[in-house]
Amino acid sequence: MEKGLAQLLGQKPAMEVGGFSRNGEKRMKRKDILDKKKAVDEAMKAASSVKDPLVSFSPFCHYDTIGLSVHLKSGRGDKLSSPMKQYIQNLLKVNMEGSYGSEWPAEEKVKRREMVAPEARYIFVHSFPDSGTNEMTALLGTGKTSNTITGARATIVGFVQYRFTIEEDLPVVYVYELQLEPSVQGKGLGRFLMQLIELIACKNSMGAVVLTVQKANFSAMNFYIGKLRYTIASISPSRVNPLIGVDSSYEILCKAFSDEAKAKLEVTSDALSSLLVEEEMKKDKEEEDGRKKQRRKSEK
């Protein structure tokens, strides 16, 4: 009766305003959500099934510059040899202990678990000074590290550890580690490896590359934000809750590729600049406090 009266008055019933019933709208939203979830699951499954992501990027398997020639090889966390595990642990300690400070012992245990996870993917960097292609291929199959190779000219000089995962309902590549020996830093290798990671992400329909950086690691913050143009992600502690996040020891950075990922993950450049200024001011204050403490000691 109510619908008939509305029709007689030339009005649309409330349930059909805009040409859709409320139940119809709910069904469409539910279908959109399910379709999106299915697409994300399929992208994750397809990416995880790729045995060697480097096969699609053969030109990127070599990097040559003045004083450095390296070859890249893929790996997985559940396939690491014992010497390789030891090498990873040693390099992590050399590069990261200072940034974590007193938190390092607990963090080191976390990193050991992450290191061998089945979903962990690796790109290993092998240096072969004056080596031919045949010798290079033969040595790559040994799984040896710079700590264990004796009488050979091959050494491992770094690695990238990453995973295909989901953040904010988006498929992303999360970079867990980018670690290089001090002797090969500052030669463009880090930038080269991150460009390769970004290519792998795009090739596998990932919406973004995401990573975590310790605030105390100023060189890494400058590398990712200043040189590679990563931004502080919306899921970073300083963005989720600025009052609490200011005391957090780390930031989550990202580089988004799809419009949806940019809308969900990226933060404006003004907010990013503000954070960098804040970090520099904090660093300056710590240095000044250190100088004051030293002067007081010398005056006694």
Solvent accessible surface area in square Angstrom, and as a share of the most:
residue,aa,sasa,rsa
1,M,214,0.95
2,E,149,0.67
3,K,107,0.45
4,G,32,0.30
5,L,105,0.52
6,A,15,0.11
7,Q,113,0.50
8,L,153,0.76
9,L,115,0.57
10,G,69,0.67
11,Q,112,0.50
12,K,139,0.59
13,P,29,0.18
14,A,70,0.54
15,M,91,0.40
16,E,72,0.32
17,V,98,0.56
18,G,61,0.59
19,G,57,0.55
20,F,112,0.47
21,S,38,0.24
22,R,140,0.51
23,N,83,0.43
24,G,13,0.12
25,E,74,0.33
26,K,138,0.58
27,R,159,0.58
28,M,105,0.47
29,K,134,0.57
30,R,158,0.58
31,K,124,0.53
32,D,88,0.46
33,I,115,0.58
34,L,88,0.44
35,D,69,0.36
36,K,74,0.32
37,K,122,0.52
38,K,126,0.53
39,A,58,0.45
40,V,17,0.10
41,D,62,0.32
42,E,95,0.42
43,A,18,0.14
44,M,33,0.15
45,K,159,0.67
46,A,59,0.46
47,A,1,0.01
48,S,51,0.33
49,S,78,0.50
50,V,57,0.33
51,K,189,0.80
52,D,52,0.27
53,P,8,0.05
54,L,5,0.03
55,V,114,0.65
56,S,65,0.42
57,F,26,0.11
58,S,72,0.46
59,P,109,0.69
60,F,55,0.23
61,C,19,0.11
62,H,85,0.38
63,Y,36,0.14
64,D,99,0.51
65,T,55,0.32
66,I,168,0.85
67,G,71,0.69
68,L,14,0.07
69,S,44,0.28
70,V,2,0.01
71,H,31,0.14
72,L,3,0.01
73,K,80,0.34
74,S,25,0.16
75,G,19,0.19
76,R,86,0.31
77,G,1,0.01
78,D,65,0.34
79,K,149,0.63
80,L,20,0.10
81,S,47,0.30
82,S,84,0.55
83,P,55,0.34
84,M,14,0.06
85,K,67,0.28
86,Q,92,0.41
87,Y,4,0.02
88,I,0,0.00
89,Q,35,0.16
90,N,57,0.29
91,L,7,0.03
92,L,6,0.03
93,K,96,0.41
94,V,103,0.59
95,N,37,0.19
96,M,23,0.10
97,E,69,0.31
98,G,73,0.70
99,S,23,0.15
100,Y,29,0.11
101,G,42,0.41
102,S,113,0.73
103,E,86,0.39
104,W,7,0.03
105,P,83,0.52
106,A,71,0.55
107,E,45,0.20
108,E,32,0.14
109,K,129,0.55
110,V,50,0.29
111,K,16,0.07
112,R,111,0.41
113,R,157,0.57
114,E,41,0.18
115,M,5,0.02
116,V,55,0.32
117,A,14,0.11
118,P,79,0.50
119,E,83,0.37
120,A,0,0.00
121,R,21,0.08
122,Y,2,0.01
123,I,1,0.00
124,F,8,0.03
125,V,0,0.00
126,H,12,0.05
127,S,14,0.09
128,F,4,0.02
129,P,68,0.43
130,D,131,0.68
131,S,23,0.15
132,G,43,0.41
133,T,102,0.60
134,N,133,0.68
135,E,60,0.27
136,M,21,0.09
137,T,90,0.52
138,A,68,0.53
139,L,34,0.17
140,L,17,0.09
141,G,64,0.62
142,T,65,0.38
143,G,24,0.23
144,K,92,0.39
145,T,0,0.00
146,S,41,0.26
147,N,93,0.48
148,T,62,0.36
149,I,29,0.15
150,T,127,0.74
151,G,90,0.87
152,A,39,0.30
153,R,121,0.44
154,A,2,0.02
155,T,46,0.27
156,I,1,0.00
157,V,12,0.07
158,G,0,0.00
159,F,0,0.00
160,V,0,0.00
161,Q,3,0.01
162,Y,2,0.01
163,R,28,0.10
164,F,17,0.07
165,T,41,0.24
166,I,76,0.38
167,E,43,0.19
168,E,85,0.38
169,D,97,0.50
170,L,7,0.04
171,P,14,0.09
172,V,0,0.00
173,V,0,0.00
174,Y,27,0.10
175,V,5,0.03
176,Y,69,0.26
177,E,9,0.04
178,L,34,0.17
179,Q,9,0.04
180,L,15,0.07
181,E,38,0.17
182,P,81,0.51
183,S,83,0.53
184,V,7,0.04
185,Q,86,0.38
186,G,87,0.83
187,K,73,0.31
188,G,38,0.37
189,L,1,0.01
190,G,11,0.11
191,R,97,0.35
192,F,27,0.11
193,L,0,0.00
194,M,0,0.00
195,Q,82,0.36
196,L,0,0.00
197,I,0,0.00
198,E,27,0.12
199,L,66,0.33
200,I,0,0.00
201,A,0,0.00
202,C,71,0.42
203,K,127,0.54
204,N,21,0.11
205,S,78,0.50
206,M,6,0.03
207,G,7,0.07
208,A,0,0.00
209,V,0,0.00
210,V,0,0.00
211,L,4,0.02
212,T,61,0.36
213,V,7,0.04
214,Q,13,0.06
215,K,11,0.05
216,A,59,0.46
217,N,30,0.15
218,F,60,0.25
219,S,86,0.55
220,A,19,0.15
221,M,8,0.03
222,N,84,0.43
223,F,42,0.18
224,Y,18,0.07
225,I,7,0.03
226,G,34,0.32
227,K,110,0.47
228,L,12,0.06
229,R,170,0.62
230,Y,1,0.00
231,T,25,0.14
232,I,2,0.01
233,A,0,0.00
234,S,40,0.26
235,I,33,0.17
236,S,0,0.00
237,P,27,0.17
238,S,12,0.07
239,R,101,0.37
240,V,103,0.59
241,N,59,0.30
242,P,82,0.52
243,L,156,0.78
244,I,122,0.62
245,G,2,0.02
246,V,70,0.40
247,D,124,0.64
248,S,24,0.16
249,S,43,0.28
250,Y,79,0.30
251,E,0,0.00
252,I,22,0.11
253,L,0,0.00
254,C,0,0.00
255,K,48,0.20
256,A,7,0.05
257,F,62,0.26
258,S,48,0.31
259,D,123,0.64
260,E,71,0.32
261,A,0,0.00
262,K,91,0.38
263,A,89,0.69
264,K,67,0.28
265,L,0,0.00
266,E,60,0.27
267,V,20,0.12
268,T,96,0.56
269,S,80,0.52
270,D,115,0.59
271,A,23,0.18
272,L,19,0.09
273,S,61,0.40
274,S,69,0.45
275,L,18,0.09
276,L,61,0.30
277,V,87,0.50
278,E,72,0.32
279,E,11,0.05
280,E,92,0.41
281,M,130,0.58
282,K,101,0.43
283,K,63,0.27
284,D,81,0.42
285,K,132,0.56
286,E,97,0.44
287,E,79,0.36
288,E,59,0.27
289,D,64,0.33
290,G,39,0.37
291,R,121,0.44
292,K,89,0.38
293,K,111,0.47
294,Q,118,0.52
295,R,117,0.43
296,R,130,0.47
297,K,127,0.54
298,S,86,0.55
299,E,138,0.62
300,K,204,0.87
